[in-house]
Amino acid sequence: MKAHQAIWHIATQCRVLEVSTSGYYAWLKRSPSQRAQADRAIGDAAEVCFERSRCTYGRPRLQADLRDAGIRVSDKRVARLMRQRTLQGASRRKGFTTTTRDRDARPAPDLVERKFTADAPDTLWVADITYVPTLTGFLFVAIVLDVFSRRVVGWAMANHLRTELVLDALDMAIHQRTPKNVIHHSDQGCQYTSIAFGNRCKEANVRPSMGSVGDCYDNAMCESFNAILECELLVKHRFKNQHEAALAVFEFIDGWYNPHRRHTALGMLSPAEYERRSQAA
């Protein structure tokens, strides 16, 4: 009624809706209920958490942020407040093929067989390549991910798909983590089956492993990270050039994903926090 009072008189609306005019004006002057006031406070806190997540979190992660802030609230209430305030988590885009198989190369055996579990850091890494579209062409991103904590331990970016790209990502992971006999699992892209990559793995005592051809489930964990990068960063931004995209990807990985982004598989902890707690236990 209040929203339409410029079109129809209040008295007319009350008569049509069969409510008393005095009742309407009493409602208008009445203070909001305790629940309405609580909804406003929780909604404001949820908006702060949503902005802090770079407008990517859905209901489960927002609820975890509220819980850490001392606000205990049901999942249905959080979902209702998100709808009212049009807070919507990030969604995923369609895939894109970034690697091709060298039919003459001999792939490494599958040492993982879709069992993406690890009892300690640096026992199993997964690797893949994704891409970032820009106005001046694609930026290709090679990732090495630790299965134990979902932490990105190595990455490299370039405007090409040559073997140097995955070598640089592997070298960064080796330099940062100094692993001993870690399994490195990837697809059968020609970059990973190259002689140079195989030699580097031997030098660093890294055990290469590869899934089957054309099956995303054989490298599902790294595919999942690619989807996170795409739906939480790339869908929301358009980059002028590859340098701008590289800065954004670096900041996403090192400034958000590793230290702060919550994972449902890690008990709603970030990769860095999960590693810290596992080392303290």
C-alpha positions in Angstrom: 0.0 0.0 0.0 2.8 2.4 0.9 4.5 1.8 -2.4 1.3 2.6 -4.4 0.0 5.6 -2.3 1.1 8.0 -5.1 -1.3 6.2 -7.5 -4.2 5.3 -5.2 -5.4 6.9 -2.0 -4.7 4.9 1.2 -8.4 4.9 2.0 -9.2 3.4 -1.4 -6.6 0.7 -1.0 -7.8 -0.1 2.5 -11.3 -0.5 1.2 -10.3 -2.7 -1.7 -8.1 -4.9 0.5 -10.6 -5.0 3.3 -8.3 -3.6 6.0 -9.0 -0.7 8.3 -7.4 2.6 7.7 -6.5 2.9 11.4 -4.9 -0.5 11.3 -2.7 0.5 8.4 -1.5 3.7 10.0 -0.8 1.8 13.3 1.3 -0.6 11.4 3.1 2.2 9.7 4.2 3.8 13.0 5.0 0.4 14.7 8.7 -0.5 15.2 10.0 -3.4 13.3 9.7 -6.8 15.1 12.7 -8.3 16.9 13.0 -10.9 14.1 12.9 -8.2 11.4 15.6 -6.3 13.3 17.7 -9.5 13.6 17.2 -10.2 9.8 18.5 -6.7 9.0 21.6 -7.2 11.2 22.3 -10.7 9.8 21.7 -9.5 6.3 24.1 -6.6 6.8 26.7 -9.0 8.1 26.1 -11.4 5.2 26.6 -8.6 2.7 30.0 -7.7 4.3 31.1 -11.3 4.1 29.8 -11.5 0.5 31.8 -8.4 -0.5 34.9 -9.8 1.3 34.6 -13.0 -0.8 34.8 -10.9 -3.9 31.1 -11.6 -4.5 31.7 -15.3 -5.1 30.4 -17.1 -2.0 27.2 -19.0 -2.0 25.1 -20.0 1.1 27.3 -22.6 2.7 30.5 -20.5 2.7 28.6 -17.3 3.8 27.1 -19.3 6.6 30.6 -20.4 7.7 31.8 -16.8 7.7 28.8 -15.8 9.8 29.5 -18.6 12.2 33.1 -17.5 12.6 31.8 -14.0 13.3 29.7 -15.4 16.2 26.4 -15.4 14.3 24.6 -18.7 14.5 21.9 -18.9 11.9 20.1 -21.6 9.9 20.9 -22.4 6.3 17.3 -21.6 5.2 17.5 -18.2 6.9 20.8 -17.4 5.2 19.3 -18.5 1.8 16.2 -16.3 2.3 18.3 -13.2 3.2 20.5 -13.8 0.2 17.5 -13.9 -2.1 16.1 -10.7 -0.5 19.4 -8.9 -1.0 20.1 -10.5 -4.4 23.4 -12.0 -3.3 24.3 -14.8 -5.7 27.4 -16.9 -5.7 29.6 -17.4 -8.7 28.6 -19.9 -11.4 30.7 -21.9 -13.8 31.4 -21.4 -17.5 31.7 -24.0 -20.2 35.0 -25.8 -20.7 37.8 -25.3 -23.2 40.5 -27.7 -24.5 44.0 -26.4 -23.8 46.2 -29.4 -24.5 46.6 -31.9 -27.3 47.9 -35.4 -27.1 51.2 -36.4 -28.8 50.3 -39.8 -30.2 54.0 -40.8 -30.6 54.8 -40.0 -27.0 54.7 -42.7 -24.3 52.5 -41.6 -21.4 53.4 -42.3 -17.8 51.3 -44.9 -15.9 48.3 -43.9 -13.9 49.5 -44.0 -10.3 46.3 -42.3 -8.9 43.3 -44.1 -10.5 41.0 -41.3 -9.5 41.9 -41.7 -5.8 42.5 -38.0 -5.0 43.5 -38.4 -1.4 46.7 -37.7 0.5 47.6 -38.2 4.2 50.3 -35.5 4.1 51.5 -32.6 2.1 53.6 -33.1 -1.0 52.8 -36.8 -1.5 50.4 -36.2 -4.5 50.3 -33.2 -6.8 47.8 -32.7 -9.7 48.5 -30.5 -12.6 46.7 -29.0 -15.6 46.5 -26.0 -17.9 43.7 -23.5 -18.2 43.4 -20.2 -20.2 42.4 -16.6 -19.6 40.8 -14.7 -22.5 42.0 -11.1 -23.1 41.5 -8.5 -25.8 45.0 -9.2 -27.1 44.8 -13.0 -27.0 44.8 -15.9 -24.6 47.0 -16.1 -21.4 47.7 -19.8 -20.6 48.0 -20.7 -16.9 49.7 -24.0 -15.8 48.8 -25.1 -12.2 50.3 -27.6 -9.8 48.0 -28.4 -6.9 48.7 -30.3 -3.6 45.9 -32.8 -3.1 46.3 -32.8 0.7 45.4 -29.2 1.2 44.1 -28.1 -2.2 46.9 -25.5 -2.1 48.3 -24.2 -5.4 52.0 -24.9 -4.9 53.2 -24.0 -8.4 52.0 -21.9 -11.3 53.2 -20.3 -14.5 51.7 -18.1 -17.1 52.6 -17.4 -20.7 51.0 -16.6 -24.1 52.0 -20.0 -25.5 51.4 -23.7 -24.8 55.0 -24.9 -25.1 56.6 -27.3 -22.7 58.3 -24.4 -20.9 55.0 -23.4 -19.4 54.5 -26.6 -17.4 58.2 -26.8 -16.6 58.1 -23.4 -15.0 55.0 -24.4 -12.9 56.8 -27.6 -11.8 60.0 -25.8 -11.0 58.1 -23.3 -8.8 56.4 -26.2 -6.9 59.8 -27.9 -6.4 61.4 -24.7 -5.2 58.7 -23.9 -2.8 58.0 -27.3 -1.3 61.2 -29.4 -1.8 59.3 -32.7 -2.1 60.6 -36.2 -1.7 59.2 -38.8 -4.2 56.0 -36.9 -4.8 53.5 -38.1 -7.5 52.8 -35.6 -10.2 49.5 -36.4 -11.9 48.3 -34.8 -15.1 46.5 -35.5 -18.4 48.4 -36.8 -21.5 48.9 -33.4 -23.0 52.0 -33.2 -25.2 53.6 -30.8 -22.7 53.5 -33.4 -20.0 54.6 -36.3 -22.2 57.6 -34.3 -23.6 61.2 -35.6 -23.1 62.1 -32.3 -21.3 59.4 -32.7 -18.7 60.2 -36.3 -18.1 63.9 -35.5 -17.6 63.0 -32.7 -15.1 60.9 -35.1 -13.1 63.8 -37.6 -12.9 66.2 -34.9 -11.8 63.8 -33.8 -9.0 62.8 -37.3 -8.0 59.2 -36.6 -9.0 57.1 -39.5 -10.1 54.9 -38.6 -13.2 51.4 -40.1 -13.5 48.8 -39.6 -16.2 45.2 -40.3 -16.6 43.4 -41.7 -19.7 42.7 -39.6 -22.8 39.5 -37.5 -23.0 38.3 -38.2 -19.4 38.0 -35.2 -17.1 37.4 -37.5 -14.1 41.0 -38.8 -14.3 42.2 -35.3 -13.3 39.0 -34.1 -11.5 40.7 -32.2 -8.7 42.7 -29.9 -10.9 39.7 -29.5 -13.2 37.8 -28.3 -10.1 40.4 -25.6 -9.4 40.2 -24.5 -13.0 36.5 -24.1 -12.6 36.9 -22.1 -9.4 39.4 -19.8 -11.1 37.1 -19.4 -14.1 33.8 -18.8 -12.3 35.2 -16.6 -9.4 37.6 -14.5 -11.4 37.4 -14.8 -15.1 33.6 -14.5 -15.5 33.6 -11.3 -13.5 36.4 -9.5 -15.3 37.4 -8.6 -18.9 41.1 -8.0 -19.3 42.7 -5.6 -21.8 45.9 -7.6 -22.2 47.8 -10.6 -20.9 49.9 -8.6 -18.4 46.7 -7.3 -16.7 45.3 -10.9 -16.7 48.6 -12.3 -15.2 48.5 -9.8 -12.3 44.8 -10.7 -11.6 45.5 -14.4 -11.6 48.6 -14.0 -9.4 46.6 -11.9 -6.9 43.7 -14.4 -7.0 45.9 -17.4 -6.2 48.3 -15.8 -3.7 46.0 -13.2 -2.2 42.7 -15.0 -2.0 42.6 -18.7 -3.0 45.5 -20.1 -0.9 45.2 -18.0 2.2 41.5 -17.3 2.5 39.1 -19.2 0.2 37.0 -21.8 2.1 36.8 -25.4 0.9 33.9 -27.7 1.8 36.3 -30.7 1.5 38.6 -29.1 4.1 35.9 -28.5 6.7 35.3 -24.9 5.4 39.0 -24.0 5.9 41.3 -22.3 3.5 44.3 -24.4 2.1 46.8 -22.4 4.2 44.8 -22.7 7.4 44.2 -26.4 6.8 48.0 -27.0 6.4 48.7 -24.9 9.5 46.2 -26.8 11.6 47.4 -30.2 10.3 51.0 -29.3 11.2 50.0 -28.1 14.7 48.0 -31.3 15.4 
